Amino acid sequence: MLASVRSCALRGIDGFEVQTEVDISSGMPTFSVVGLPDAEVKESKERVIAAIRNSGFDFPLKRITVNLSPAERRKSGTQFDLPIAAGILAASGALSKEAVAKLGSLLLLGELALDGSLRPCAGVLPMLISVKPQGGMAVIPPGNFMEGQSAGNAFITPRTLRDLADWLEGKLPTESVQIAYMPETDPTPENKLDFSDVKGQAVAKRALEIAAAGGHNVLLIGLPGTGKSMLAKRFAGILPPLSEEESLEITKIYSVCNLLGKMTRRLHERPFRDPHHTISEAALIGGGSNPRPGEVSLAHNGVLFLDEFAEFSRSTLEVLRQPLENGSVTISRAKETVTYPARFTLIAAMNPCPCGNLGHPHKTCTCSPVQISRYQSKISGPLLDRIDLTVNLNPVAYSDWNKAAEGDTSAQIAARVLAARQRQQKRFKGTDTTANAFMTTQQIKQFCPLPAGADAILEAAMRKFGLSARSLDKVLKTARTIADLEGKEQIENTHLMEVLQYRPLDRKGVPDL
């Protein structure tokens, strides 16, 4: 007998519908799964057999063939346990004709425990969103309840395979396999880090405000203890709130990576990711035989903080070039190519030399010129070219450290950043551009006209600092952001001069301390 059950699989952060076809025929008892299943799907056979038996059903000792269609697309994940088990029950005659007809209109997702209970699986949110236009009710594990609620599909959440079968047979009311609606909550984060906690470093604070207002990348260079990490960890607190579209996109990525846990809402705060410098290329950019998102995608619409920037391997840093330029990362394998979004703000921090004392007013640097050159050369020219602002942090004076508070609070800075972003939203309305840092060449020409006298400034800067054409574009984008912060309609020469102060590594290849 043949049965077909609707299910879903993932490609990138989008889902596609899969028909789980189950055929049971006479012959030597076998159980095979075809249709390009990966190891997770192949292992479902053992879970399904145990779950069916422990749910009080007889497992058919016949030839069982499961086909996951479309067969040319690779299938991964544990969400196929439930549709395979339900298909076997339908094809073996364990369910009535009415129950089988009812089953045909459902979308089933869920991992099965050996006792037949439903466990959460990854990627439920994007899978439900992808099949929402087709309609129909979904069956998902109770642990994925909030993802189902966020997707907006009609769904039920039976606790076990037996509960699902009894509901299909009409033995259980719908209310017993549904969780009551839970309103979304957005609790105020506790112990929020504030910019006023950072002593001194007015120039660095100004640079980070510009970065937040325009989505620009920043490199912080300074002696140990000057506040690089403190500043970076407070950066996310001055970014503008997420839009509904941005929130949903980030939540989909975290759902695919099974990182949502038992959250009671969508992600409403911009992500802040700070991987260790020993991270591999695949973990940073994404990859694997079945490509998964990496840290750059988990930081999408948020912040990627790379502390000890020069301690990362050069090959690892070089993989950042594509996402920094395109806002996405494409991972190619022999049988599949997947693109993940990766539009983040890079905040990098590094010491001026391996020992950290280069330029210190009281401590002596013990590094040789060769060691310093090798250390700094890990950051290649093309990668440095993609960083908009470079800031040198000097040691904090005692008079600054002894102050009760320093400068504006995060709330005050965030208000200015939000006003600048709103100007940009109005400017780029109807386009894919969301901030000044992501302007196209045509938009730069349209929105960044040069004031009188700017040609001489930029030509002199290009000669003196060795700026590339890409660097000049970034100078204009950043100057446009400074103008937005000041509420100016046009870029002024003072804006250009300020931007050029934030490019010290373009001058000599070493930090000015």
C-alpha positions in Angstrom: 0.0 0.0 0.0 1.2 3.5 -0.8 0.8 6.7 1.4 2.0 10.2 1.0 2.7 12.8 3.7 3.6 16.4 3.3 6.8 17.6 5.0 9.5 20.2 4.4 13.2 20.7 4.1 15.7 23.6 4.1 17.9 25.2 1.5 19.8 28.0 3.1 17.3 29.9 5.3 14.3 29.1 3.1 12.2 25.9 3.1 10.7 23.9 0.3 8.0 21.3 0.5 8.9 17.6 0.4 6.5 14.7 -0.3 7.3 11.8 2.0 6.1 8.8 0.0 5.9 5.4 1.8 5.4 2.1 0.0 4.9 -1.2 1.9 5.0 -4.4 -0.2 5.5 -8.1 0.3 9.0 -9.4 0.4 12.1 -9.7 2.6 11.8 -7.2 5.5 13.8 -4.1 4.6 13.6 -0.4 5.4 15.2 2.0 2.9 15.1 5.8 2.5 15.8 7.3 -0.9 15.7 10.8 -2.3 19.2 12.1 -1.4 18.9 11.8 2.4 21.9 12.7 4.5 23.1 10.9 7.6 20.6 12.5 9.9 17.7 11.3 7.7 19.1 7.8 7.3 19.4 7.4 11.0 15.7 8.2 11.4 14.9 4.5 10.5 16.0 3.3 14.0 14.1 6.1 15.8 11.0 5.5 13.7 10.9 1.7 14.3 11.3 2.2 18.1 8.8 5.1 18.3 6.1 3.1 16.4 6.5 0.0 18.6 6.7 2.0 21.8 3.5 3.9 20.8 1.5 0.7 20.8 1.5 -0.1 17.1 2.9 -3.1 15.3 5.8 -2.3 13.0 5.2 -4.1 9.6 7.8 -6.7 8.8 7.6 -6.1 5.1 9.6 -4.3 2.4 9.3 -0.6 3.2 10.5 2.1 0.8 10.5 5.8 1.7 11.0 8.3 -1.0 11.6 12.0 -0.3 10.5 14.0 -3.3 11.9 16.0 -5.1 14.6 13.4 -5.3 17.2 15.7 -6.8 17.5 17.9 -3.8 19.5 17.0 -0.7 17.5 16.4 2.5 18.9 17.0 6.0 17.5 17.3 9.5 15.5 15.3 11.9 12.1 16.7 11.0 11.4 13.7 8.7 11.0 11.3 11.6 7.3 12.2 12.2 6.2 12.2 8.5 8.0 8.9 7.9 6.4 7.3 11.0 2.9 8.6 10.1 3.4 7.4 6.5 4.2 3.9 7.7 1.1 3.9 9.9 -1.1 5.0 7.0 0.4 2.6 4.4 0.3 -0.4 6.8 -3.4 0.0 7.6 -2.9 1.0 11.2 -5.0 4.1 10.5 -8.6 4.2 9.2 -9.4 5.6 5.7 -10.8 8.8 7.3 -7.6 9.3 9.3 -5.5 8.7 6.2 -7.5 11.3 4.3 -7.1 13.8 7.1 -3.4 13.1 7.3 -3.0 13.9 3.6 -3.9 17.6 4.2 -1.4 18.1 7.0 2.2 19.2 7.0 4.3 17.1 9.5 7.5 18.2 11.1 9.2 16.7 14.1 11.9 14.5 15.6 10.8 11.4 17.4 12.2 10.0 20.6 12.4 6.3 21.1 9.3 6.4 23.3 7.3 8.1 20.5 7.3 11.6 22.0 8.0 14.6 19.8 11.2 16.6 20.2 12.0 20.0 18.7 13.8 20.2 15.4 15.8 22.9 13.7 14.4 25.3 11.1 10.7 25.1 11.8 10.1 28.8 11.4 11.5 29.2 7.8 9.9 25.9 6.8 6.5 27.0 8.0 6.8 30.4 6.3 7.8 28.8 3.0 4.6 26.6 2.9 2.2 29.1 4.3 0.9 30.2 0.9 -0.2 26.6 0.2 -2.3 26.6 3.4 -3.3 23.6 5.5 -2.6 22.8 9.1 0.9 21.9 10.4 1.9 19.4 13.0 5.0 20.5 15.0 6.6 19.5 18.3 5.5 21.4 21.4 9.1 22.7 21.8 8.7 24.5 18.5 5.4 26.2 19.6 6.7 29.8 19.5 8.2 29.4 16.0 4.8 28.1 14.8 3.2 31.1 16.4 5.6 33.5 14.8 5.1 32.0 11.4 1.3 32.5 11.6 0.3 29.1 10.3 -2.5 27.0 11.7 -0.9 24.2 13.7 -1.3 21.6 16.4 1.4 20.4 18.8 0.7 16.7 19.9 3.1 15.5 22.5 3.5 12.0 21.1 3.0 9.9 18.0 0.1 8.2 19.7 -1.6 11.5 20.4 -1.4 12.4 16.7 -2.9 9.1 15.7 -5.7 9.4 18.2 -6.5 12.9 17.0 -6.6 11.7 13.4 -9.0 9.0 14.4 -11.2 11.5 16.3 -10.5 10.1 19.7 -8.9 13.3 21.0 -10.4 16.8 20.6 -8.3 19.4 18.9 -7.9 21.4 22.1 -5.9 18.6 23.7 -3.2 18.8 21.0 -3.0 22.6 20.9 -1.1 25.0 23.2 -3.0 28.1 24.1 -1.8 31.3 22.3 1.0 33.1 24.2 1.4 36.9 23.6 4.9 38.0 22.6 6.9 39.7 25.3 9.9 41.9 25.1 11.4 42.1 28.5 13.8 45.0 29.2 17.4 43.7 29.3 19.1 43.8 32.6 22.5 45.3 33.4 22.6 47.0 30.0 26.1 48.2 29.1 26.4 52.0 28.7 28.9 54.2 26.8 29.1 56.5 29.8 31.0 53.7 31.6 34.0 54.1 29.3 36.5 56.7 30.5 38.0 59.0 28.0 38.4 57.9 24.3 36.2 60.6 22.9 37.5 60.1 19.4 36.7 56.4 19.5 33.2 57.1 20.8 32.7 59.5 18.0 33.9 57.0 15.4 31.5 54.3 16.8 28.6 56.8 16.7 29.4 57.4 13.0 29.7 53.7 12.4 26.3 53.0 14.0 24.6 55.8 12.1 25.8 54.6 8.7 26.5 50.9 9.1 30.3 51.4 8.7 33.0 48.9 9.7 35.6 50.0 12.4 39.1 48.9 13.4 40.2 49.9 16.9 43.9 49.9 17.5 45.3 50.5 20.9 47.4 49.4 23.9 46.0 46.8 26.2 43.6 48.2 28.7 42.6 51.3 26.7 39.0 50.2 26.4 38.7 48.6 23.0 36.6 45.6 24.2 34.5 47.9 26.4 33.6 50.1 23.5 32.8 47.2 21.2 30.5 45.5 23.7 28.5 48.7 24.1 28.2 49.3 20.3 25.0 47.2 19.8 23.3 49.3 22.4 23.4 52.4 20.2 22.2 50.7 17.0 18.6 51.5 15.8 15.8 49.0 16.7 15.2 46.1 14.3 12.4 46.3 11.8 9.9 43.5 11.7 11.5 42.2 8.4 15.0 42.3 9.9 13.8 40.6 13.1 12.1 37.8 11.1 15.2 37.3 8.9 17.5 37.0 12.0 15.1 34.6 13.7 15.0 32.4 10.6 18.8 32.1 10.7 18.9 31.2 14.4 16.0 28.7 13.8 18.1 26.9 11.1 21.0 26.7 13.5 18.7 25.4 16.3 19.8 28.3 18.6 16.4 29.7 19.5 15.9 27.3 22.4 12.7 28.0 24.4 12.5 31.7 23.6 9.1 33.2 24.0 9.4 35.7 21.2 11.3 36.5 18.0 14.7 38.0 18.2 14.1 41.7 18.7 17.7 42.7 19.6 20.5 43.0 17.2 22.9 40.0 17.5 26.4 40.5 18.9 28.8 37.8 18.0 32.4 37.6 19.3 34.1 34.4 18.2 37.5 33.5 19.5 40.6 34.1 17.3 41.1 30.3 17.0 37.9 29.9 15.0 38.1 28.0 11.8 37.2 29.4 8.3 34.2 27.1 8.1 32.9 28.2 11.5 33.3 31.9 10.7 32.0 31.9 7.1 29.7 28.8 7.3 30.2 25.4 5.6 30.3 21.7 6.1 29.2 18.9 3.8 25.7 20.1 4.4 26.3 23.9 4.4 25.3 25.6 7.6 25.5 29.4 8.6 28.6 30.6 10.2 29.3 33.5 12.6 29.0 36.1 9.8 25.4 35.0 9.2 24.6 34.7 12.9 25.7 38.4 13.1 23.4 39.4 10.2 21.8 42.8 10.9 24.0 43.1 14.0 27.6 43.2 15.1 30.6 40.9 14.5 33.3 41.7 17.0 36.7 40.2 16.3 39.0 40.9 19.3 42.7 40.3 18.8 42.1 40.9 15.1 45.7 40.2 14.1 45.8 36.9 16.0 43.2 35.3 13.6 44.9 33.3 10.9 45.3 35.3 7.7 43.3 32.7 5.7 40.5 33.0 8.1 40.4 36.8 7.8 40.5 36.7 4.1 37.1 34.9 3.9 35.5 38.0 5.3 36.1 39.9 2.1 33.0 38.6 0.3 30.4 39.2 3.0 31.9 42.6 3.8 31.5 43.6 0.2 28.3 41.9 -0.8 26.4 41.4 2.5 26.0 37.7 1.8 28.1 34.6 1.7 27.8 31.9 -1.0 29.0 28.4 0.0 29.5 25.9 -2.9 29.7 22.2 -2.6 29.8 19.5 -5.3 26.0 18.9 -5.1 24.7 22.2 -3.6 25.3 25.9 -3.6 23.7 27.9 -0.7 23.7 31.6 -0.1 23.2 33.0 3.4 22.7 36.7 4.3 25.6 38.3 6.2 25.1 42.0 6.3 26.8 42.9 9.6 28.9 45.7 11.1 32.4 44.6 11.7 34.1 45.9 14.9 37.7 44.7 15.0 40.2 45.4 17.8 43.9 44.8 17.9 47.1 45.7 19.7 49.8 47.7 17.8 52.3 44.9 18.1 52.6 41.4 19.5 53.7 42.5 23.0 51.2 45.4 22.9 53.6 48.1 24.1 54.4 49.8 20.8 54.0 53.6 21.4 53.4 53.2 25.1 54.7 56.3 26.9 56.2 54.4 29.8 56.7 50.8 28.7 59.3 49.5 26.2 58.2 47.5 23.2 60.2 44.2 23.0 59.2 43.3 19.5 61.6 43.5 16.6 60.7 45.4 13.4 60.2 42.0 11.6 57.8 40.8 14.3 55.8 44.0 14.1 55.7 43.9 10.3 54.6 40.2 10.3 52.0 40.9 13.0 50.4 43.8 11.1 50.7 42.2 7.7 48.1 39.6 8.7 45.6 42.2 7.8 45.8 42.4 4.1 45.4 45.6 2.0 42.1 44.4 0.4 40.6 43.6 3.8 41.7 46.9 5.3 40.2 48.6 2.2 36.8 47.3 3.4 37.1 48.9 6.8 35.7 52.5 6.8 37.1 53.8 10.1 40.4 53.1 11.8 40.8 54.6 15.3 43.9 54.7 17.5 43.2 54.6 21.3 45.7 56.2 23.6 46.2 55.3 27.3 43.5 56.7 29.6 44.8 59.6 31.8 44.2 59.4 35.5 42.1 62.6 35.3 39.8 60.8 32.8 39.7 57.6 34.8 38.7 59.3 38.0 35.6 61.0 36.6 32.3 59.7 37.8 30.9 59.6 34.3 32.3 60.3 30.8 30.4 61.8 27.9 27.0 61.0 26.6 25.0 57.9 27.6 24.1 55.1 25.2 20.5 56.4 25.1 21.7 59.9 24.0 23.9 58.5 21.3 21.2 56.1 20.2 18.8 58.9 19.7 21.2 60.7 17.3 21.9 57.5 15.5 18.2 56.8 15.0 17.6 60.3 13.7 20.4 59.8 11.1 19.1 56.4 10.1 15.6 57.8 9.6 17.0 60.4 7.2 18.7 57.5 5.3 15.5 55.5 5.2 13.7 58.4 3.6 16.6 58.9 1.2 16.7 55.3 0.1 13.0 54.6 0.2 12.0 52.1 -2.5 15.5 50.6 -2.9 17.4 47.7 -1.2 19.8 50.1 0.4 19.3 50.4 4.2 22.2 52.6 5.2 24.9 54.8 3.8 27.6 52.1 4.0 25.7 50.0 1.5 25.2 52.7 -1.2 25.7 51.7 -4.8 28.0 53.6 -7.2 25.0 55.4 -8.7 23.7 56.3 -5.3 27.1 57.8 -4.3 27.0 60.0 -7.4 23.4 61.0 -6.6 23.6 61.6 -2.9 27.2 62.6 -2.3 28.0 65.6 -4.5 31.3 67.2 -3.6 31.4 70.7 -2.2 33.7 73.4 -3.7 37.3 72.7 -2.8 36.8 69.0 -2.1 38.6 67.9 -5.2 41.9 69.3 -3.9 41.4 67.7 -0.5 40.6 64.2 -1.9 43.4 64.4 -4.5 46.0 65.3 -1.8 44.6 62.5 0.5 44.8 60.0 -2.3 48.5 60.9 -3.0 49.5 61.1 0.7 47.6 58.1 2.1 47.7 55.9 -1.0 43.9 55.6 -1.0 42.3 53.2 -3.5 39.1 54.0 -5.5 37.2 51.8 -3.0 38.6 53.8 -0.1 37.5 57.1 -1.8 34.0 55.7 -2.1 34.0 54.8 1.6 35.3 58.3 2.5 32.3 59.8 0.7 29.8 57.3 2.3 31.2 58.1 5.7 31.1 61.8 5.1 27.5 61.4 4.1 26.8 59.8 7.5 28.5 62.6 9.4 26.3 65.1 7.5 23.2 63.1 8.4 24.2 63.1 12.1 24.5 66.9 11.8 21.2 67.2 9.9 23.0 68.6 6.8 21.6 68.1 3.3 25.0 68.3 1.7 28.5 67.0 2.5 30.9 69.7 3.6 34.7 69.8 3.5 34.8 69.6 7.3 33.0 66.2 7.0 35.6 65.0 4.6 38.5 66.2 6.8 37.0 64.3 9.8 36.7 61.1 7.8 40.3 61.3 6.7 41.4 61.4 10.4 40.0 57.9 10.8 42.3 56.3 8.2 45.7 56.2 9.9 46.7 52.8 8.6 46.4 54.2 5.0 49.3 56.6 5.7 52.2 54.4 6.7 50.9 50.9 7.2 51.5 51.2 11.0 49.4 52.8 13.6 50.1 56.3 14.8 50.4 56.2 18.5 
